[in-house]
Amino acid sequence: KENKIYKDLRFFENQFTGIMPLEILVDAKKKNKITSLSAISKIDALVNSLQKIPEFGKPLSYIEMLKFAKQAYYDGDSLNYAVPNMYDVSFIAPYLQMNTDGSDQSEMGALIKSFVDKDKRLARISINIADVGSKKLPTLLAKVRKDADEIFDPEKYDVSFTGTSVVFLEGSRFIINSLRDSLLLALGMIFICMFFLFKSWRTVMIALVVNAVPLLMTAGIMGWFSIPLKPSTVLVFSIALGIAIDVTIRFIVNYRQDLPRFNYDVSQTVRHTIQETGISILFTSFILAAGFVVFLASQFDGTRFLGLLTSMTLIWAMIANLTLLPILLAWFDKPKPTIEK
Protein backbone atom coordinates (compact mmCIF):
# COMPACT_ATOMS: atom_id res chain seq x y z
CA LYS A 1 0.00 0.00 0.00
CA GLU A 2 2.82 2.37 0.85
CA ASN A 3 4.48 1.76 -2.56
CA LYS A 4 1.23 2.53 -4.35
CA ILE A 5 0.71 5.67 -2.26
CA TYR A 6 4.30 6.75 -2.96
CA LYS A 7 3.81 6.39 -6.73
CA ASP A 8 0.45 8.18 -6.63
CA LEU A 9 1.98 11.07 -4.72
CA ARG A 10 4.91 11.37 -7.13
CA PHE A 11 2.50 11.44 -10.07
CA PHE A 12 0.40 13.98 -8.23
CA GLU A 13 3.45 16.13 -7.54
CA ASN A 14 4.72 16.05 -11.13
CA GLN A 15 1.46 16.58 -13.00
CA PHE A 16 1.84 20.33 -12.63
CA THR A 17 5.14 21.66 -13.95
CA GLY A 18 4.19 25.34 -14.11
CA ILE A 19 6.83 28.01 -14.33
CA MET A 20 5.51 29.90 -11.29
CA PRO A 21 5.80 27.72 -8.17
CA LEU A 22 4.58 29.14 -4.86
CA GLU A 23 5.58 27.87 -1.44
CA ILE A 24 3.45 28.69 1.61
CA LEU A 25 5.11 28.21 4.99
CA VAL A 26 2.96 27.77 8.08
CA ASP A 27 4.81 28.36 11.34
CA ALA A 28 3.02 27.06 14.44
CA LYS A 29 5.57 28.83 16.73
CA LYS A 30 5.77 25.71 18.95
CA LYS A 31 7.44 22.33 18.59
CA ASN A 32 5.22 19.35 17.66
CA LYS A 33 2.24 21.66 17.10
CA ILE A 34 2.09 21.62 13.31
CA THR A 35 1.12 17.91 13.29
CA SER A 36 -1.70 18.33 15.80
CA LEU A 37 -5.27 17.67 14.66
CA SER A 38 -6.08 21.37 15.04
CA ALA A 39 -3.21 22.41 12.76
CA ILE A 40 -4.07 19.64 10.28
CA SER A 41 -7.65 20.87 9.94
CA LYS A 42 -6.50 24.49 9.47
CA ILE A 43 -3.97 23.59 6.78
CA ASP A 44 -6.62 21.50 5.04
CA ALA A 45 -8.99 24.50 5.11
CA LEU A 46 -6.30 26.66 3.47
CA VAL A 47 -5.65 24.00 0.85
CA ASN A 48 -9.37 23.84 0.05
CA SER A 49 -9.49 27.62 -0.38
CA LEU A 50 -6.51 27.47 -2.75
CA GLN A 51 -8.27 24.87 -4.88
CA LYS A 52 -11.10 27.33 -5.53
CA ILE A 53 -8.77 29.74 -7.35
CA PRO A 54 -8.73 28.75 -11.06
CA GLU A 55 -5.20 30.11 -11.64
CA PHE A 56 -3.77 27.70 -9.04
CA GLY A 57 -2.88 24.08 -9.54
CA LYS A 58 -3.47 21.28 -7.06
CA PRO A 59 -1.76 22.10 -3.74
CA LEU A 60 0.55 19.50 -2.26
CA SER A 61 1.22 19.21 1.47
CA TYR A 62 1.63 16.53 4.09
CA ILE A 63 -2.15 16.68 4.63
CA GLU A 64 -2.69 15.08 1.23
CA MET A 65 -0.38 12.26 2.26
CA LEU A 66 -2.31 11.67 5.46
CA LYS A 67 -5.50 11.50 3.40
CA PHE A 68 -3.89 8.91 1.14
CA ALA A 69 -2.75 6.97 4.19
CA LYS A 70 -6.26 6.98 5.67
CA GLN A 71 -7.76 5.88 2.35
CA ALA A 72 -5.22 3.06 2.05
CA TYR A 73 -5.89 1.97 5.63
CA TYR A 74 -9.56 1.56 4.77
CA ASP A 75 -8.79 -0.65 1.73
CA GLY A 76 -8.73 2.21 -0.77
CA ASP A 77 -12.28 3.38 -0.12
CA SER A 78 -12.53 6.80 -1.77
CA LEU A 79 -15.03 7.92 0.89
CA ASN A 80 -12.20 7.79 3.41
CA TYR A 81 -9.97 10.19 1.48
CA ALA A 82 -10.31 12.84 4.17
CA VAL A 83 -8.50 14.52 7.02
CA PRO A 84 -7.82 12.08 9.87
CA ASN A 85 -9.87 12.59 13.00
CA MET A 86 -9.27 11.71 16.63
CA TYR A 87 -10.24 8.08 16.01
CA ASP A 88 -7.56 7.69 13.33
CA VAL A 89 -4.68 8.82 15.54
CA SER A 90 -3.68 5.28 16.43
CA PHE A 91 -2.55 4.41 12.88
CA ILE A 92 -1.74 7.95 11.67
CA ALA A 93 0.71 8.67 14.51
CA PRO A 94 3.51 6.40 13.14
CA TYR A 95 3.51 8.38 9.88
CA LEU A 96 4.06 11.59 11.85
CA GLN A 97 7.02 10.25 13.84
CA MET A 98 9.51 11.12 11.08
CA ASN A 99 12.58 9.59 12.69
CA THR A 100 15.43 12.02 12.09
CA ASP A 101 18.19 9.46 12.66
CA GLY A 102 17.18 7.57 9.53
CA SER A 103 16.13 4.41 11.40
CA ASP A 104 12.86 2.72 10.50
CA GLN A 105 12.03 5.49 8.05
CA SER A 106 9.12 4.54 5.77
CA GLU A 107 8.59 6.02 2.30
CA MET A 108 5.54 7.85 3.58
CA GLY A 109 7.51 9.20 6.52
CA ALA A 110 10.26 10.40 4.15
CA LEU A 111 7.72 12.26 2.05
CA ILE A 112 6.13 13.86 5.09
CA LYS A 113 9.58 14.85 6.28
CA SER A 114 10.05 16.87 3.07
CA PHE A 115 7.00 18.97 3.96
CA VAL A 116 7.46 19.26 7.74
CA ASP A 117 10.61 20.31 9.59
CA LYS A 118 12.24 18.03 12.18
CA ASP A 119 10.79 20.02 15.11
CA LYS A 120 7.27 19.69 13.65
CA ARG A 121 6.86 23.43 13.85
CA LEU A 122 6.93 24.40 10.15
CA ALA A 123 4.80 22.97 7.36
CA ARG A 124 5.12 23.65 3.65
CA ILE A 125 2.36 23.85 1.05
CA SER A 126 3.64 23.61 -2.52
CA ILE A 127 1.50 24.90 -5.39
CA ASN A 128 1.93 25.99 -9.00
CA ILE A 129 0.46 29.21 -10.38
CA ALA A 130 -0.33 30.09 -13.97
CA ASP A 131 1.87 32.84 -15.37
CA VAL A 132 -0.70 35.61 -14.95
CA GLY A 133 1.77 38.49 -15.13
CA SER A 134 3.07 40.99 -12.62
CA LYS A 135 -0.20 42.96 -12.53
CA LYS A 136 -2.55 40.13 -11.54
CA LEU A 137 -0.13 38.16 -9.36
CA PRO A 138 -0.23 40.63 -6.40
CA THR A 139 -4.04 40.38 -6.42
CA LEU A 140 -3.92 36.58 -6.20
CA LEU A 141 -1.36 36.65 -3.41
CA ALA A 142 -3.44 39.23 -1.54
CA LYS A 143 -6.46 36.92 -1.75
CA VAL A 144 -4.42 33.99 -0.42
CA ARG A 145 -3.12 36.20 2.38
CA LYS A 146 -6.67 37.21 3.31
CA ASP A 147 -7.84 33.58 3.40
CA ALA A 148 -4.81 32.56 5.47
CA ASP A 149 -5.42 35.32 8.03
CA GLU A 150 -9.04 34.19 8.38
CA ILE A 151 -8.06 30.55 8.95
CA PHE A 152 -4.94 30.95 11.09
CA ASP A 153 -4.81 33.09 14.20
CA PRO A 154 -1.89 35.53 13.60
CA GLU A 155 -1.00 35.31 17.30
CA LYS A 156 -0.58 31.53 17.14
CA TYR A 157 0.51 30.99 13.53
CA ASP A 158 2.75 32.81 11.09
CA VAL A 159 2.02 32.29 7.39
CA SER A 160 4.61 33.45 4.83
CA PHE A 161 5.02 33.15 1.06
CA THR A 162 8.14 32.20 -0.87
CA GLY A 163 9.08 30.50 -4.12
CA THR A 164 9.84 31.60 -7.67
CA SER A 165 6.55 33.48 -8.04
CA VAL A 166 7.30 35.73 -5.05
CA VAL A 167 10.90 36.23 -6.20
CA PHE A 168 9.61 37.13 -9.67
CA LEU A 169 7.16 39.65 -8.24
CA GLU A 170 9.73 41.28 -5.96
CA GLY A 171 12.27 41.31 -8.77
CA SER A 172 9.83 43.05 -11.10
CA ARG A 173 9.07 45.66 -8.46
CA PHE A 174 12.78 46.21 -7.84
CA ILE A 175 13.53 46.67 -11.54
CA ILE A 176 10.67 49.12 -12.07
CA ASN A 177 11.53 51.12 -8.95
CA SER A 178 15.21 51.18 -9.93
CA LEU A 179 14.33 52.45 -13.41
CA ARG A 180 12.15 55.18 -11.94
CA ASP A 181 14.71 56.24 -9.35
CA SER A 182 17.64 56.23 -11.76
CA LEU A 183 15.79 58.30 -14.36
CA LEU A 184 14.54 60.81 -11.80
CA LEU A 185 18.02 61.13 -10.32
CA ALA A 186 19.60 61.54 -13.75
CA LEU A 187 17.02 64.12 -14.85
CA GLY A 188 17.44 66.03 -11.59
CA MET A 189 21.23 66.16 -11.90
CA ILE A 190 21.00 67.13 -15.58
CA PHE A 191 18.51 69.89 -14.75
CA ILE A 192 20.80 71.37 -12.08
CA CYS A 193 23.96 71.20 -14.22
CA MET A 194 22.26 72.66 -17.30
CA PHE A 195 20.65 75.45 -15.28
CA PHE A 196 24.04 76.55 -13.96
CA LEU A 197 25.45 76.24 -17.49
CA PHE A 198 22.77 78.17 -19.42
CA LYS A 199 21.12 80.23 -16.64
CA SER A 200 17.73 79.74 -18.33
CA TRP A 201 15.00 77.44 -17.07
CA ARG A 202 13.25 77.64 -20.44
CA THR A 203 16.29 76.24 -22.24
CA VAL A 204 16.67 73.49 -19.66
CA MET A 205 13.02 72.43 -20.00
CA ILE A 206 13.35 72.33 -23.79
CA ALA A 207 16.42 70.10 -23.48
CA LEU A 208 14.68 67.71 -21.07
CA VAL A 209 11.60 67.41 -23.29
CA VAL A 210 13.76 66.68 -26.34
CA ASN A 211 15.66 63.92 -24.53
CA ALA A 212 12.50 62.41 -23.05
CA VAL A 213 11.13 61.72 -26.54
CA PRO A 214 13.66 59.00 -27.56
CA LEU A 215 13.24 57.30 -24.17
CA LEU A 216 9.47 57.20 -24.63
CA MET A 217 9.91 55.86 -28.16
CA THR A 218 12.14 53.07 -26.88
CA ALA A 219 9.71 52.24 -24.07
CA GLY A 220 6.88 52.07 -26.62
CA ILE A 221 8.86 49.74 -28.86
CA MET A 222 9.63 47.48 -25.89
CA GLY A 223 5.94 47.31 -25.05
CA TRP A 224 4.87 46.72 -28.65
CA PHE A 225 7.31 43.83 -29.18
CA SER A 226 6.88 42.47 -25.61
CA ILE A 227 10.53 43.01 -24.66
CA PRO A 228 10.64 42.50 -20.87
CA LEU A 229 12.08 44.93 -18.36
CA LYS A 230 15.11 43.30 -16.76
CA PRO A 231 18.50 44.48 -15.50
CA SER A 232 20.07 44.41 -18.98
CA THR A 233 17.26 46.36 -20.69
CA VAL A 234 16.80 48.84 -17.85
CA LEU A 235 20.37 50.02 -18.43
CA VAL A 236 19.32 51.26 -21.87
CA PHE A 237 17.49 54.29 -20.51
CA SER A 238 20.29 55.55 -18.29
CA ILE A 239 23.04 54.94 -20.88
CA ALA A 240 21.10 56.48 -23.77
CA LEU A 241 20.04 59.49 -21.71
CA GLY A 242 23.62 60.22 -20.69
CA ILE A 243 24.87 60.03 -24.29
CA ALA A 244 21.93 61.89 -25.87
CA ILE A 245 22.12 64.82 -23.46
CA ASP A 246 25.72 65.37 -24.58
CA VAL A 247 24.50 66.00 -28.15
CA THR A 248 21.83 68.37 -26.86
CA ILE A 249 24.32 70.36 -24.80
CA ARG A 250 26.65 70.67 -27.79
CA PHE A 251 23.84 71.98 -29.98
CA ILE A 252 22.60 74.50 -27.39
CA VAL A 253 26.11 75.74 -26.59
CA ASN A 254 26.82 76.44 -30.27
CA TYR A 255 23.38 78.01 -30.62
CA ARG A 256 23.91 80.40 -27.71
CA GLN A 257 27.42 81.28 -28.89
CA ASP A 258 26.06 82.20 -32.33
CA LEU A 259 23.18 84.32 -31.03
CA PRO A 260 25.21 87.58 -30.72
CA ARG A 261 26.61 87.09 -34.24
CA PHE A 262 23.10 87.11 -35.72
CA ASN A 263 21.78 89.92 -33.51
CA TYR A 264 19.73 87.46 -31.41
CA ASP A 265 17.67 86.35 -34.38
CA VAL A 266 16.57 82.91 -33.15
CA SER A 267 15.43 81.50 -36.49
CA GLN A 268 18.60 82.47 -38.33
CA THR A 269 20.77 81.28 -35.47
CA VAL A 270 19.02 77.89 -35.35
CA ARG A 271 19.52 77.38 -39.10
CA HIS A 272 23.20 78.24 -38.83
CA THR A 273 23.66 75.93 -35.82
CA ILE A 274 22.12 73.02 -37.72
CA GLN A 275 24.47 73.65 -40.64
CA GLU A 276 27.46 74.00 -38.33
CA THR A 277 26.88 71.06 -35.94
CA GLY A 278 24.48 68.81 -37.85
CA ILE A 279 27.17 66.83 -39.68
CA SER A 280 29.18 66.21 -36.51
CA ILE A 281 26.03 65.14 -34.63
CA LEU A 282 25.14 62.72 -37.45
CA PHE A 283 28.59 61.10 -37.52
CA THR A 284 28.87 60.94 -33.72
CA SER A 285 25.44 59.35 -33.30
CA PHE A 286 25.95 56.77 -36.06
CA ILE A 287 29.38 55.79 -34.72
CA LEU A 288 28.00 55.34 -31.18
CA ALA A 289 25.01 53.39 -32.47
CA ALA A 290 27.31 51.16 -34.55
CA GLY A 291 29.36 50.47 -31.42
CA PHE A 292 26.28 49.15 -29.62
CA VAL A 293 25.03 47.22 -32.67
CA VAL A 294 28.07 44.94 -32.23
CA PHE A 295 26.30 43.50 -29.17
CA LEU A 296 23.76 41.88 -31.52
CA ALA A 297 26.35 39.17 -32.22
CA SER A 298 26.10 38.02 -28.60
CA GLN A 299 24.34 34.75 -27.80
CA PHE A 300 22.96 36.21 -24.56
CA ASP A 301 19.51 37.76 -25.01
CA GLY A 302 20.12 40.47 -22.43
CA THR A 303 23.24 41.70 -24.22
CA ARG A 304 21.52 41.60 -27.62
CA PHE A 305 18.57 43.64 -26.36
CA LEU A 306 20.94 46.09 -24.70
CA GLY A 307 22.80 46.71 -27.97
CA LEU A 308 19.66 46.90 -30.11
CA LEU A 309 17.65 49.19 -27.85
CA THR A 310 20.57 51.49 -27.03
CA SER A 311 21.47 51.97 -30.70
CA MET A 312 17.81 52.63 -31.56
CA THR A 313 17.52 55.15 -28.73
CA LEU A 314 20.64 56.98 -29.93
CA ILE A 315 19.21 57.23 -33.44
CA TRP A 316 15.92 58.56 -32.07
CA ALA A 317 17.88 61.05 -29.95
CA MET A 318 19.82 62.23 -32.99
CA ILE A 319 16.60 62.79 -34.94
CA ALA A 320 15.01 64.62 -32.00
CA ASN A 321 18.05 66.88 -31.54
CA LEU A 322 18.14 67.82 -35.22
CA THR A 323 14.40 68.34 -35.66
CA LEU A 324 12.47 68.81 -32.43
CA LEU A 325 15.17 70.78 -30.58
CA PRO A 326 15.49 73.51 -33.27
CA ILE A 327 11.70 73.79 -33.51
CA LEU A 328 11.27 74.24 -29.76
CA LEU A 329 14.12 76.74 -29.60
CA ALA A 330 12.61 78.77 -32.45
CA TRP A 331 9.18 78.76 -30.82
CA PHE A 332 9.88 79.19 -27.13
CA ASP A 333 13.39 80.56 -26.63
CA LYS A 334 13.36 84.35 -26.13
CA PRO A 335 16.96 85.40 -25.50
CA LYS A 336 17.65 88.95 -24.39
CA PRO A 337 20.74 90.84 -25.54
CA THR A 338 23.24 91.55 -22.79
CA ILE A 339 24.02 95.20 -22.21
CA GLU A 340 27.68 95.86 -21.65
CA LYS A 341 28.47 98.50 -19.05
C-alpha positions as CSV (number, residue, x, y, z in Angstrom):
1,K,0.0,0.0,0.0
2,E,2.8,2.4,0.8
3,N,4.5,1.8,-2.6
4,K,1.2,2.5,-4.3
5,I,0.7,5.7,-2.3
6,Y,4.3,6.7,-3.0
7,K,3.8,6.4,-6.7
8,D,0.5,8.2,-6.6
9,L,2.0,11.1,-4.7
10,R,4.9,11.4,-7.1
11,F,2.5,11.4,-10.1
12,F,0.4,14.0,-8.2
13,E,3.4,16.1,-7.5
14,N,4.7,16.0,-11.1
15,Q,1.5,16.6,-13.0
16,F,1.8,20.3,-12.6
17,T,5.1,21.7,-14.0
18,G,4.2,25.3,-14.1
19,I,6.8,28.0,-14.3
20,M,5.5,29.9,-11.3
21,P,5.8,27.7,-8.2
22,L,4.6,29.1,-4.9
23,E,5.6,27.9,-1.4
24,I,3.4,28.7,1.6
25,L,5.1,28.2,5.0
26,V,3.0,27.8,8.1
27,D,4.8,28.4,11.3
28,A,3.0,27.1,14.4
29,K,5.6,28.8,16.7
30,K,5.8,25.7,19.0
31,K,7.4,22.3,18.6
32,N,5.2,19.4,17.7
33,K,2.2,21.7,17.1
34,I,2.1,21.6,13.3
35,T,1.1,17.9,13.3
36,S,-1.7,18.3,15.8
37,L,-5.3,17.7,14.7
38,S,-6.1,21.4,15.0
39,A,-3.2,22.4,12.8
40,I,-4.1,19.6,10.3
41,S,-7.7,20.9,9.9
42,K,-6.5,24.5,9.5
43,I,-4.0,23.6,6.8
44,D,-6.6,21.5,5.0
45,A,-9.0,24.5,5.1
46,L,-6.3,26.7,3.5
47,V,-5.6,24.0,0.9
48,N,-9.4,23.8,0.1
49,S,-9.5,27.6,-0.4
50,L,-6.5,27.5,-2.7
51,Q,-8.3,24.9,-4.9
52,K,-11.1,27.3,-5.5
53,I,-8.8,29.7,-7.4
54,P,-8.7,28.8,-11.1
55,E,-5.2,30.1,-11.6
56,F,-3.8,27.7,-9.0
57,G,-2.9,24.1,-9.5
58,K,-3.5,21.3,-7.1
59,P,-1.8,22.1,-3.7
60,L,0.5,19.5,-2.3
61,S,1.2,19.2,1.5
62,Y,1.6,16.5,4.1
63,I,-2.2,16.7,4.6
64,E,-2.7,15.1,1.2
65,M,-0.4,12.3,2.3
66,L,-2.3,11.7,5.5
67,K,-5.5,11.5,3.4
68,F,-3.9,8.9,1.1
69,A,-2.8,7.0,4.2
70,K,-6.3,7.0,5.7
71,Q,-7.8,5.9,2.3
72,A,-5.2,3.1,2.0
73,Y,-5.9,2.0,5.6
74,Y,-9.6,1.6,4.8
75,D,-8.8,-0.7,1.7
76,G,-8.7,2.2,-0.8
77,D,-12.3,3.4,-0.1
78,S,-12.5,6.8,-1.8
79,L,-15.0,7.9,0.9
80,N,-12.2,7.8,3.4
81,Y,-10.0,10.2,1.5
82,A,-10.3,12.8,4.2
83,V,-8.5,14.5,7.0
84,P,-7.8,12.1,9.9
85,N,-9.9,12.6,13.0
86,M,-9.3,11.7,16.6
87,Y,-10.2,8.1,16.0
88,D,-7.6,7.7,13.3
89,V,-4.7,8.8,15.5
90,S,-3.7,5.3,16.4
91,F,-2.6,4.4,12.9
92,I,-1.7,8.0,11.7
93,A,0.7,8.7,14.5
94,P,3.5,6.4,13.1
95,Y,3.5,8.4,9.9
96,L,4.1,11.6,11.8
97,Q,7.0,10.2,13.8
98,M,9.5,11.1,11.1
99,N,12.6,9.6,12.7
100,T,15.4,12.0,12.1
101,D,18.2,9.5,12.7
102,G,17.2,7.6,9.5
103,S,16.1,4.4,11.4
104,D,12.9,2.7,10.5
105,Q,12.0,5.5,8.0
106,S,9.1,4.5,5.8
107,E,8.6,6.0,2.3
108,M,5.5,7.9,3.6
109,G,7.5,9.2,6.5
110,A,10.3,10.4,4.2
111,L,7.7,12.3,2.0
112,I,6.1,13.9,5.1
113,K,9.6,14.9,6.3
114,S,10.1,16.9,3.1
115,F,7.0,19.0,4.0
116,V,7.5,19.3,7.7
117,D,10.6,20.3,9.6
118,K,12.2,18.0,12.2
119,D,10.8,20.0,15.1
120,K,7.3,19.7,13.6
121,R,6.9,23.4,13.8
122,L,6.9,24.4,10.1
123,A,4.8,23.0,7.4
124,R,5.1,23.6,3.7
125,I,2.4,23.8,1.0
126,S,3.6,23.6,-2.5
127,I,1.5,24.9,-5.4
128,N,1.9,26.0,-9.0
129,I,0.5,29.2,-10.4
130,A,-0.3,30.1,-14.0
131,D,1.9,32.8,-15.4
132,V,-0.7,35.6,-15.0
133,G,1.8,38.5,-15.1
134,S,3.1,41.0,-12.6
135,K,-0.2,43.0,-12.5
136,K,-2.5,40.1,-11.5
137,L,-0.1,38.2,-9.4
138,P,-0.2,40.6,-6.4
139,T,-4.0,40.4,-6.4
140,L,-3.9,36.6,-6.2
141,L,-1.4,36.7,-3.4
142,A,-3.4,39.2,-1.5
143,K,-6.5,36.9,-1.8
144,V,-4.4,34.0,-0.4
145,R,-3.1,36.2,2.4
146,K,-6.7,37.2,3.3
147,D,-7.8,33.6,3.4
148,A,-4.8,32.6,5.5
149,D,-5.4,35.3,8.0
150,E,-9.0,34.2,8.4
151,I,-8.1,30.6,8.9
152,F,-4.9,31.0,11.1
153,D,-4.8,33.1,14.2
154,P,-1.9,35.5,13.6
155,E,-1.0,35.3,17.3
156,K,-0.6,31.5,17.1
157,Y,0.5,31.0,13.5
158,D,2.8,32.8,11.1
159,V,2.0,32.3,7.4
160,S,4.6,33.4,4.8
161,F,5.0,33.1,1.1
162,T,8.1,32.2,-0.9
163,G,9.1,30.5,-4.1
164,T,9.8,31.6,-7.7
165,S,6.5,33.5,-8.0
166,V,7.3,35.7,-5.0
167,V,10.9,36.2,-6.2
168,F,9.6,37.1,-9.7
169,L,7.2,39.7,-8.2
170,E,9.7,41.3,-6.0
171,G,12.3,41.3,-8.8
172,S,9.8,43.1,-11.1
173,R,9.1,45.7,-8.5
174,F,12.8,46.2,-7.8
175,I,13.5,46.7,-11.5
176,I,10.7,49.1,-12.1
177,N,11.5,51.1,-9.0
178,S,15.2,51.2,-9.9
179,L,14.3,52.5,-13.4
180,R,12.1,55.2,-11.9
181,D,14.7,56.2,-9.3
182,S,17.6,56.2,-11.8
183,L,15.8,58.3,-14.4
184,L,14.5,60.8,-11.8
185,L,18.0,61.1,-10.3
186,A,19.6,61.5,-13.7
187,L,17.0,64.1,-14.8
188,G,17.4,66.0,-11.6
189,M,21.2,66.2,-11.9
190,I,21.0,67.1,-15.6
191,F,18.5,69.9,-14.7
192,I,20.8,71.4,-12.1
193,C,24.0,71.2,-14.2
194,M,22.3,72.7,-17.3
195,F,20.7,75.5,-15.3
196,F,24.0,76.6,-14.0
197,L,25.4,76.2,-17.5
198,F,22.8,78.2,-19.4
199,K,21.1,80.2,-16.6
200,S,17.7,79.7,-18.3
201,W,15.0,77.4,-17.1
202,R,13.2,77.6,-20.4
203,T,16.3,76.2,-22.2
204,V,16.7,73.5,-19.7
205,M,13.0,72.4,-20.0
206,I,13.4,72.3,-23.8
207,A,16.4,70.1,-23.5
208,L,14.7,67.7,-21.1
209,V,11.6,67.4,-23.3
210,V,13.8,66.7,-26.3
211,N,15.7,63.9,-24.5
212,A,12.5,62.4,-23.1
213,V,11.1,61.7,-26.5
214,P,13.7,59.0,-27.6
215,L,13.2,57.3,-24.2
216,L,9.5,57.2,-24.6
217,M,9.9,55.9,-28.2
218,T,12.1,53.1,-26.9
219,A,9.7,52.2,-24.1
220,G,6.9,52.1,-26.6
221,I,8.9,49.7,-28.9
222,M,9.6,47.5,-25.9
223,G,5.9,47.3,-25.0
224,W,4.9,46.7,-28.7
225,F,7.3,43.8,-29.2
226,S,6.9,42.5,-25.6
227,I,10.5,43.0,-24.7
228,P,10.6,42.5,-20.9
229,L,12.1,44.9,-18.4
230,K,15.1,43.3,-16.8
231,P,18.5,44.5,-15.5
232,S,20.1,44.4,-19.0
233,T,17.3,46.4,-20.7
234,V,16.8,48.8,-17.8
235,L,20.4,50.0,-18.4
236,V,19.3,51.3,-21.9
237,F,17.5,54.3,-20.5
238,S,20.3,55.6,-18.3
239,I,23.0,54.9,-20.9
240,A,21.1,56.5,-23.8
241,L,20.0,59.5,-21.7
242,G,23.6,60.2,-20.7
243,I,24.9,60.0,-24.3
244,A,21.9,61.9,-25.9
245,I,22.1,64.8,-23.5
246,D,25.7,65.4,-24.6
247,V,24.5,66.0,-28.1
248,T,21.8,68.4,-26.9
249,I,24.3,70.4,-24.8
250,R,26.6,70.7,-27.8
251,F,23.8,72.0,-30.0
252,I,22.6,74.5,-27.4
253,V,26.1,75.7,-26.6
254,N,26.8,76.4,-30.3
255,Y,23.4,78.0,-30.6
256,R,23.9,80.4,-27.7
257,Q,27.4,81.3,-28.9
258,D,26.1,82.2,-32.3
259,L,23.2,84.3,-31.0
260,P,25.2,87.6,-30.7
261,R,26.6,87.1,-34.2
262,F,23.1,87.1,-35.7
263,N,21.8,89.9,-33.5
264,Y,19.7,87.5,-31.4
265,D,17.7,86.3,-34.4
266,V,16.6,82.9,-33.1
267,S,15.4,81.5,-36.5
268,Q,18.6,82.5,-38.3
269,T,20.8,81.3,-35.5
270,V,19.0,77.9,-35.4
271,R,19.5,77.4,-39.1
272,H,23.2,78.2,-38.8
273,T,23.7,75.9,-35.8
274,I,22.1,73.0,-37.7
275,Q,24.5,73.6,-40.6
276,E,27.5,74.0,-38.3
277,T,26.9,71.1,-35.9
278,G,24.5,68.8,-37.9
279,I,27.2,66.8,-39.7
280,S,29.2,66.2,-36.5
281,I,26.0,65.1,-34.6
282,L,25.1,62.7,-37.4
283,F,28.6,61.1,-37.5
284,T,28.9,60.9,-33.7
285,S,25.4,59.4,-33.3
286,F,25.9,56.8,-36.1
287,I,29.4,55.8,-34.7
288,L,28.0,55.3,-31.2
289,A,25.0,53.4,-32.5
290,A,27.3,51.2,-34.5
291,G,29.4,50.5,-31.4
292,F,26.3,49.2,-29.6
293,V,25.0,47.2,-32.7
294,V,28.1,44.9,-32.2
295,F,26.3,43.5,-29.2
296,L,23.8,41.9,-31.5
297,A,26.3,39.2,-32.2
298,S,26.1,38.0,-28.6
299,Q,24.3,34.7,-27.8
300,F,23.0,36.2,-24.6
301,D,19.5,37.8,-25.0
302,G,20.1,40.5,-22.4
303,T,23.2,41.7,-24.2
304,R,21.5,41.6,-27.6
305,F,18.6,43.6,-26.4
306,L,20.9,46.1,-24.7
307,G,22.8,46.7,-28.0
308,L,19.7,46.9,-30.1
309,L,17.7,49.2,-27.8
310,T,20.6,51.5,-27.0
311,S,21.5,52.0,-30.7
312,M,17.8,52.6,-31.6
313,T,17.5,55.1,-28.7
314,L,20.6,57.0,-29.9
315,I,19.2,57.2,-33.4
316,W,15.9,58.6,-32.1
317,A,17.9,61.0,-29.9
318,M,19.8,62.2,-33.0
319,I,16.6,62.8,-34.9
320,A,15.0,64.6,-32.0
321,N,18.0,66.9,-31.5
322,L,18.1,67.8,-35.2
323,T,14.4,68.3,-35.7
324,L,12.5,68.8,-32.4
325,L,15.2,70.8,-30.6
326,P,15.5,73.5,-33.3
327,I,11.7,73.8,-33.5
328,L,11.3,74.2,-29.8
329,L,14.1,76.7,-29.6
330,A,12.6,78.8,-32.5
331,W,9.2,78.8,-30.8
332,F,9.9,79.2,-27.1
333,D,13.4,80.6,-26.6
334,K,13.4,84.3,-26.1
335,P,17.0,85.4,-25.5
336,K,17.6,88.9,-24.4
337,P,20.7,90.8,-25.5
338,T,23.2,91.5,-22.8
339,I,24.0,95.2,-22.2
340,E,27.7,95.9,-21.6
341,K,28.5,98.5,-19.1
